[in-house]
Amino acid sequence: MTDLEYADHADALLLQIEQACDQITEESDVDLDAQRVGGMVTIVFPNRSQIVINQQRPLHEIWLAAKAGGFHFKFDGQAWQDTKGQGEFFAMLNRFATEQAGEPLNFSA
């Protein structure tokens, strides 16, 4: 993957996350605050816990940090997959966000 291809896919991912946060806030009782600074999105939950997603341009990866730990993802041509085989990005984000919010949340690809 070229640097430009990585940037396009990574920027699209961060935009999807921001839009999903807005939709969740509009359609549920969970008030998420998504703050984007450059290549990083911080999701702040009502209990003040956070999930941080950021671009790692030199490695062509996306990193996700949640209460459950830190995870690295690479784009496989169709989706962002955990580099240690633990799953797809949005499936893992849904699980961690649900745990931190205390109710089901759905971030979709």
N, C-alpha and C positions, 0 to 999 in steps of 0.2 A: 504494500500500500504506500502510495506517495504521501508526502507531508500534506499536500492539498486535499487529497481524498480523506486522510485522517481528520483534518480540520473540518471538512464538510460534515462528516458523520458525527464527530464529537460535538460540534455546534448544534446540530439537529437534535442530538440527545439532550443537551442542556435545555434547549427550547421546549422540548416535549415535557421535561420535568417541570419547568416553570408553568407551562399551560395546564398540566395535570394538577399542580398545587392550586392554581386559581379555580379550576373546576371543582376540586374537592371542597374548597372553602365555600364556594357558591352553593353546592348541592348537599352539604352535610353540616353537622354541628361542629366539625373539627375546623378550627381556625389555624391554617398553616401560613407561615410567613416564609416565602421563598425570596432569598436575597442573592442576586447574581453580581459578582464582581469579576470581570474578565472571564477566565476559563473555569470559574468555580461557582457552584450553587450551594448555598447553605439553607437547609429546610429547618425551621424552628417550629417545634410543636408547642401546644398549649402548656405542657408541663416543663417547658424551657429546655428539654433535651433537643439534640440536633442530629441531623444527618448531613454530611458534607460530601459533595460529589465534585471532583475536579479533574481537569485534563492534565495528562502527563505527556506533553507533546514529544519530547525526545524519545520516549518509549512507545509512542502510539497507543497509549492505554488511557483508560478512565479509572480513577480510584474512587472508592466509596468507603467512607468511615461512618460507622454507626455504633450504637452501644454494643452490638454483637461482635464488633471488630472491624478490621480493615480488609478490603478486598480489591483486587486488580482485575480489570476486564479488557479484553482485546476484541476488536471487530472481526468476525469470521466471514464477512461478506453478506450476512443476513441479519445478525444480531450481535450484541456485545455479550461475550461469554467469559465467565470467571477463568482466570489463568490456571487455577488449581482444580478445575472440573466440578465446581460446586453449583453451577447453574447459570442461567441467563440473567442479565442485569435487572430487567423489570420484575421478574419473579422474585429475585432477592430483595429488591427495593420494596416491593409490596409487603413481603414478610417482615422486614425490619421496621418499616413505617407503621405497620399494623401493631407490632409489639410496642413501639414507642408511643403511639397514639392511644393504645388501649381499646381500639375498635378497628374493624376492617377498613382498609384504605386500598384503592385501586389506582395505581399508576399504570397506564397502558402504553404499549409500544406504538 
